């Protein structure tokens, strides 16, 4: 069933009231944030009219403040024209503590939706169509998730959530997506963040964030079929984002030390046409907090904090990954970037080129999701949960 079709069919007010009563009745002693439906200024369409490669919706994972147990999932319904806030609570009224503490990544693989809940030490697994809970995978201090051939790979800091100069090495856990059980794991660098897959290898960006100021600076190379770390590639200080492109190269961001070592963007490619060994081929003096790759365009933004000046410097841009050149110093063309206080997430609709940017605002209250046309002009904005961060698209054939 479509996420909002049942509400539309019986009438918004009656359907919503019934669902809220069910949710509150099952959690007598808890403060329940009700699910809310808001109409968006987009045309209503039948799912049958969507192309197979066109998203029918998009999930947004709100991190929530650490320790507040307020991670939540919102849903943009491109078919019925709704924004649904806190859909997980509505679809899972009997789950105690709802989604959990600090949402860190969200992805769809097959018919399942996976949400990495960092400080709850779990990966929540749901039906991709309905958001109904299927189960969970217990992984300590988990961070990011990727998939290949029936396996999920989850990076994890492993140790307790605390700054510690002696913080332990992290790991990547291998999960069977059929049984949702951990089948293997491998030790990598310190506090590993994003990871991606090229061929038979996993590449993991090690941050060393708990060991400040002694950050890690390496990308771990893991042989997938043996789950063995075979190499570490020196890249840059305090690594964070890591994404593969269509040319089997890796784009990696480094956060630096927030002082005299700035954030940068790095490109890793094969050493030569014969070797499978990756090396750093280019380093761009471009600060980068988050990015997404669509076709030959890498869309990025930066929120660069400087300890000396005690302020953030925000920037947006597009890099042509084929030519490795900056082609736009700001992908928001109508001046509405002034509406964004703290950009915190980015995604691009692969079908129509719409650009989605989230705003964390003050980190303690509701954020905002902004939608821009491919030409950089704003289409609409909508209120989200707290600290909106991670997005994944739902296609017609999923579930």
SULTA-V354606 format. One record per run of one state. SS is the DSSP state (H for helix, E for strand, L for the rest). FROM is the first residue (numbers start at 1). LEN is the number of residues. If there is no record, write none. Layout:
ss->[SS	SS]
from->[FROM	FROM]
len->[LEN	LEN]
//
This chain:
ss->[L	H	L	H	L	E	L	H	L	E	L	E	L	E	L	H	L	E	L	E	H	L	E	L	E	L	E	L	E	L	E	L	E	L	E	L	E	L	H	L	E	L	E	L	E	L	E	L	E	L	E	L	E	L	E	L	E	L	E	L	H	L	E	L	E	L	E	L	E	L	E	L]
from->[1	5	11	12	26	36	40	47	50	55	63	72	78	82	86	87	92	103	110	112	118	121	122	128	133	139	142	149	151	157	169	177	181	191	192	199	201	207	209	212	218	224	228	235	239	245	250	255	264	271	278	285	290	295	297	307	311	321	325	329	336	340	343	349	355	360	366	373	378	387	388	396]
len->[4	6	1	14	10	4	7	3	5	8	9	6	4	4	1	5	11	7	2	6	3	1	6	5	6	3	7	2	6	12	8	4	10	1	7	2	6	2	3	6	6	4	7	4	6	5	5	9	7	7	7	5	5	2	10	4	10	4	4	7	4	3	6	6	5	6	7	5	9	1	8	4]
//
